[in-house]
Amino acid sequence: MKKLEIKNTGFQDKWVIVVGILLMGIVFPLLNGMFFNTKMNIVLLNIIFSTFSTASMWLGCRFIIFKIWKYFPWDKNPVKHLVFEIAAIAAYTLLIVKFVFIVASLFLSLEIGKEYNFWSIYLSSVIISLIISFVHEAAFFYILWIKTIKHAEELEKEGLLSQYETLKNQVNPHFLFNSFNTLITLIEEDKNAASDYVQKLSDFFRIILQLRDKTIIPVKEELELIKTYTFIQQKRYGNNLVLKNMIPFEALEKGVAPLTLQMLVENAIKHNVISTENPLNIEISLTENNYLLVKNNLQKRQEHEPSSGLGLQNISNRYKFLTDRETKIIVSSHYYSVAIPLLEMA
């Protein structure tokens, strides 16, 4: 499933950083100097060093957090995330404090080490850095939580729309009319075949109901649905409808958004002429860059069956929530293809 990243949260913390640096770099040293009647030149130097160290700490810690989230997401590697974050912040803080001590010794006194204990200041700086980091972490967790809720709501909406579109297309009068006509013909010709046909219709709707609440399913489950759907349609079109499953065995356990391949096969049947002179060949294959490709020879109907036009848009929208890779539509003078990304099962 598509990973939610810090950069996508929309978390705007620039004002928090500015206010924090102003308070810790200017306001606090100034108030401290006024309270202890410190000389103005010392107060100014303290403000300069405090502002520099605070800005360096804050921006540096923020940069580290972004990188740690990128390479060690909390939901995937919580232990590594925490260990690397603390280690990186401690090392970075050590460099900043050491640099400030060296520069301060040049401006204030060569004996600065006697007035200020390096390790005590380093320890307090590390604590401040960790507090800053944990504030950012808490904010990021909150934003990701909000985004996850929104993500789930939008994905559920797309899933419901997909269910609605699929069920509507299958229970519409055209589908039922064609199915009942096929069934009547089979009853007259072969009662056993008619019984099998009714069983396949029942299996088809049962599978759709089973898949309706899932976000990602194994490819093999989607292919079972397509196999059942093709059986139903082939009772109407016979050998004029050919479906070739060319997906390798190792890809069957990978993931696909439910009802997407079925919807693409359905669209191919709905929008193309199928006859003895013009058989429809549909191929489902796996591309080298891990896309599932549904391809059919292009022979458009003169009279189009009713269509909302939402099927492909729904598939594209759902995959935007599941992966960073886009759905692709390839049209030539002879073929129509749609490629959807192969997904990893959770």
C-alpha positions in Angstrom: 0.0 0.0 0.0 1.1 3.5 -0.7 3.3 4.8 2.1 2.3 8.0 3.8 5.4 10.2 4.2 6.2 13.2 6.2 6.7 15.4 3.1 3.1 14.6 2.2 1.5 15.6 5.4 1.3 19.3 4.6 2.7 20.1 8.1 3.7 23.7 8.0 6.0 24.3 11.0 8.0 27.3 9.9 6.2 29.7 12.3 6.9 27.3 15.2 10.6 27.3 14.3 10.8 31.1 14.0 9.0 31.7 17.3 11.1 29.0 19.0 14.4 30.5 17.7 13.4 34.0 18.7 12.4 32.9 22.2 15.4 30.7 22.9 18.0 32.7 21.0 17.0 36.3 21.8 14.3 36.7 24.4 15.6 34.3 27.1 19.3 35.5 26.9 18.1 39.1 27.0 15.9 38.5 30.1 18.7 36.6 31.7 21.1 39.5 31.2 18.6 42.0 32.6 17.9 39.8 35.6 21.6 39.3 36.5 22.7 42.8 35.4 25.1 41.4 32.8 27.1 43.8 30.7 25.5 44.6 27.4 28.4 43.4 25.2 28.2 40.0 27.0 24.4 39.9 26.5 24.9 40.6 22.8 27.4 37.9 22.4 25.2 35.5 24.3 22.3 36.4 22.0 24.5 35.8 18.9 25.8 32.4 20.1 22.4 31.4 21.5 20.6 32.3 18.3 23.1 30.4 16.2 23.1 27.3 18.3 19.3 27.3 18.7 18.8 27.7 14.9 21.4 25.1 14.2 19.9 22.6 16.7 16.3 23.2 15.6 16.9 23.0 11.8 19.4 20.2 12.1 17.1 18.1 14.3 14.3 18.7 11.9 16.4 17.6 9.0 17.5 14.5 10.8 13.9 13.6 11.7 12.8 13.9 8.0 15.6 11.6 6.9 15.0 9.1 9.6 11.3 9.0 8.7 12.3 8.5 5.0 14.7 5.6 5.5 13.3 4.1 8.7 9.6 4.7 8.8 8.2 4.3 12.3 5.5 1.8 11.2 8.1 -0.4 9.6 11.3 -0.1 11.8 10.3 1.5 15.1 13.5 0.3 17.0 15.9 1.4 14.2 14.0 4.7 13.9 14.4 5.5 17.6 18.1 4.3 17.8 19.3 6.1 14.7 17.4 9.3 15.6 18.8 9.5 19.1 22.4 8.6 17.9 22.2 11.1 15.0 20.9 13.9 17.2 23.5 13.2 19.9 26.3 13.3 17.4 25.0 16.4 15.6 24.6 18.2 19.0 28.2 17.3 19.9 29.5 19.0 16.8 27.4 22.1 17.3 28.4 22.5 20.9 32.0 21.9 20.2 31.9 24.5 17.4 30.2 27.1 19.6 32.9 26.5 22.3 35.7 27.0 19.8 34.2 30.2 18.4 33.2 31.5 21.9 36.7 31.0 23.2 38.1 33.2 20.5 35.6 36.0 21.2 35.2 35.8 25.0 38.2 34.2 26.6 40.9 31.6 26.1 40.0 30.2 29.5 36.3 29.7 28.7 36.6 26.0 29.7 37.1 27.1 33.3 33.9 29.2 33.4 31.7 26.8 31.4 31.8 23.0 31.7 31.7 21.5 28.2 30.0 18.3 29.1 27.3 19.8 31.3 26.4 22.2 28.5 26.5 19.4 26.0 24.2 17.3 28.1 21.7 20.1 28.5 21.9 20.8 24.7 21.2 17.1 24.0 18.1 17.2 26.2 16.9 20.4 24.5 17.5 18.8 21.1 15.6 15.7 22.0 12.7 17.7 23.3 12.6 19.6 20.0 12.8 16.3 18.1 10.0 14.8 20.2 7.8 17.8 19.6 8.3 17.4 15.9 7.7 13.6 16.2 4.4 14.2 18.1 3.3 16.8 15.5 4.1 14.4 12.6 2.3 11.5 14.3 -0.7 13.7 14.7 -0.7 14.9 11.1 -0.1 11.3 9.8 -3.0 10.1 11.9 -5.3 12.7 10.5 -4.1 12.0 6.9 -4.5 8.2 7.5 -8.1 8.7 8.5 -8.7 10.9 5.4 -6.9 8.4 3.3 -9.1 5.5 4.6 -12.3 7.5 4.1 -11.3 8.4 0.5 -10.3 4.8 -0.3 -13.5 3.5 1.2 -15.5 6.0 -1.0 -13.6 4.7 -4.1 -14.2 1.1 -3.1 -17.9 1.7 -2.6 -18.1 3.5 -6.0 -16.3 0.5 -7.6 -18.8 -1.9 -6.0 -21.7 0.2 -7.1 -20.4 0.5 -10.7 -19.7 -3.3 -10.9 -23.0 -4.4 -9.4 -25.0 -1.8 -11.4 -23.4 -3.0 -14.6 -24.2 -6.6 -13.8 -27.7 -6.3 -12.5 -28.8 -3.8 -15.1 -31.6 -4.9 -17.5 -29.2 -5.5 -20.4 -27.1 -8.0 -18.4 -30.2 -9.7 -16.9 -31.9 -9.8 -20.3 -28.9 -11.4 -22.0 -28.3 -13.8 -19.1 -32.0 -15.0 -19.1 -32.0 -15.4 -22.9 -28.9 -17.5 -22.7 -30.4 -19.5 -19.8 -33.6 -20.1 -21.8 -31.6 -21.3 -24.7 -29.6 -23.7 -22.6 -32.6 -25.1 -20.9 -34.1 -26.0 -24.2 -30.8 -27.5 -25.5 -29.1 -28.9 -22.4 -30.5 -28.9 -18.9 -27.2 -29.8 -17.3 -25.5 -26.9 -19.1 -28.3 -24.7 -17.9 -27.7 -25.8 -14.3 -24.0 -25.1 -14.6 -24.8 -21.6 -16.0 -27.0 -20.8 -13.1 -24.4 -22.0 -10.7 -21.8 -19.8 -12.3 -24.1 -16.8 -12.1 -24.5 -17.5 -8.4 -20.8 -17.9 -7.9 -20.1 -14.6 -9.7 -22.3 -12.6 -7.4 -21.1 -14.4 -4.3 -17.5 -13.6 -5.1 -18.3 -9.9 -5.7 -20.0 -9.8 -2.3 -17.0 -11.5 -0.6 -14.5 -9.0 -2.2 -16.5 -5.8 -1.5 -14.9 -5.0 1.9 -11.3 -5.7 0.8 -8.7 -3.1 -0.2 -6.2 -5.4 -1.9 -6.6 -9.1 -2.8 -4.3 -11.7 -4.4 -4.2 -11.7 -8.2 -5.3 -15.3 -8.2 -8.6 -14.4 -6.5 -9.3 -11.7 -9.1 -8.6 -14.2 -11.9 -11.0 -16.6 -10.4 -13.7 -13.9 -10.6 -12.7 -13.2 -14.2 -12.8 -16.9 -15.1 -16.4 -17.2 -13.7 -17.4 -14.0 -15.5 -15.9 -15.1 -18.8 -17.7 -18.5 -18.5 -21.0 -16.6 -18.3 -20.2 -14.4 -21.3 -18.9 -17.3 -23.4 -22.3 -19.0 -23.1 -23.5 -16.0 -25.1 -20.6 -15.4 -27.5 -19.1 -18.9 -27.7 -15.6 -19.2 -29.2 -15.9 -15.7 -30.5 -14.8 -14.5 -27.1 -11.2 -15.6 -26.1 -9.5 -14.8 -22.8 -5.8 -15.6 -22.4 -4.3 -15.5 -18.9 -0.6 -15.0 -19.4 0.3 -14.0 -15.8 3.2 -16.1 -14.4 2.7 -18.3 -11.4 5.0 -16.2 -9.2 2.8 -13.2 -9.6 -0.4 -14.8 -8.5 0.2 -14.1 -4.8 0.9 -10.4 -5.5 -1.9 -7.9 -5.0 -4.5 -6.1 -7.0 -7.4 -3.8 -6.1 -10.5 -5.9 -6.2 -12.8 -5.9 -9.2 -10.3 -3.8 -11.3 -9.2 -6.5 -13.8 -12.8 -7.8 -14.0 -14.0 -4.3 -14.8 -11.4 -3.9 -17.6 -12.5 -7.3 -19.1 -16.1 -6.2 -18.8 -15.4 -2.9 -20.5 -13.6 -4.7 -23.4 -16.7 -6.9 -23.9 -19.1 -4.1 -23.6 -17.5 -1.7 -26.0 -16.3 -4.0 -28.8 -18.0 -6.0 -31.6 -17.9 -9.8 -30.9 -18.8 -12.0 -33.8 -17.6 -14.9 -35.9 -16.0 -12.5 -38.4 -14.6 -10.3 -35.6 -13.7 -12.4 -32.5 -12.6 -10.5 -29.4 -9.3 -11.6 -27.9 -8.5 -10.4 -24.4 -5.0 -10.9 -22.9 -4.1 -10.5 -19.3 -0.3 -10.4 -18.8 2.5 -9.1 -16.6 4.9 -6.5 -18.0 8.6 -6.2 -17.2 8.0 -3.2 -15.0 5.5 -5.1 -12.8 2.2 -3.8 -14.4 -0.8 -6.0 -15.0 -1.8 -5.4 -18.6 -5.3 -6.0 -20.0 -5.2 -5.9 -23.8 -7.8 -6.4 -26.4 -8.1 -6.0 -30.2 -9.9 -2.8 -31.0 -13.2 -3.2 -32.9 -15.6 -0.6 -31.5 -19.3 -1.0 -31.6 -21.3 1.4 -33.7 -24.0 1.5 -31.0 -22.5 1.9 -27.6 -24.1 0.2 -24.6 -25.0 2.6 -21.7 -22.0 3.6 -19.7 -21.3 6.2 -17.0 -17.6 6.5 -18.0 -16.6 6.3 -14.3 -15.0 2.8 -14.5 -11.5 3.8 -15.6 -11.6 6.9 -13.5 -12.5 4.9 -10.5 -9.7 2.4 -11.1 -7.2 5.3 -11.5 -8.4 7.1 -8.4 -8.2 3.9 -6.2 -4.6 3.2 -7.4 -3.5 6.8 -6.5 -4.2 5.8 -2.9 -2.5 2.4 -3.1 0.7 3.3 -4.9 2.8 6.1 -6.4 2.7 4.4 -9.8 0.0 5.6 -12.2 -2.5 3.6 -14.2 -1.7 3.7 -17.9 -4.0 3.6 -20.9 -2.4 2.7 -24.3 -4.5 3.1 -27.4 -3.4 2.2 -31.0 -5.3 1.7 -34.2 -5.6 -2.0 -33.6 -5.4 -2.5 -29.8 -6.6 -1.0 -26.5 -4.7 -1.7 -23.3 -4.9 -0.6 -19.7 -1.9 -1.3 -17.4 -2.4 -1.2 -13.6 0.4 -1.5 -11.1 1.0 -4.9 -9.4 0.8 -4.4 -5.6 2.4 -6.0 -2.6 0.2 -7.8 -0.2 0.3 -6.3 3.3 
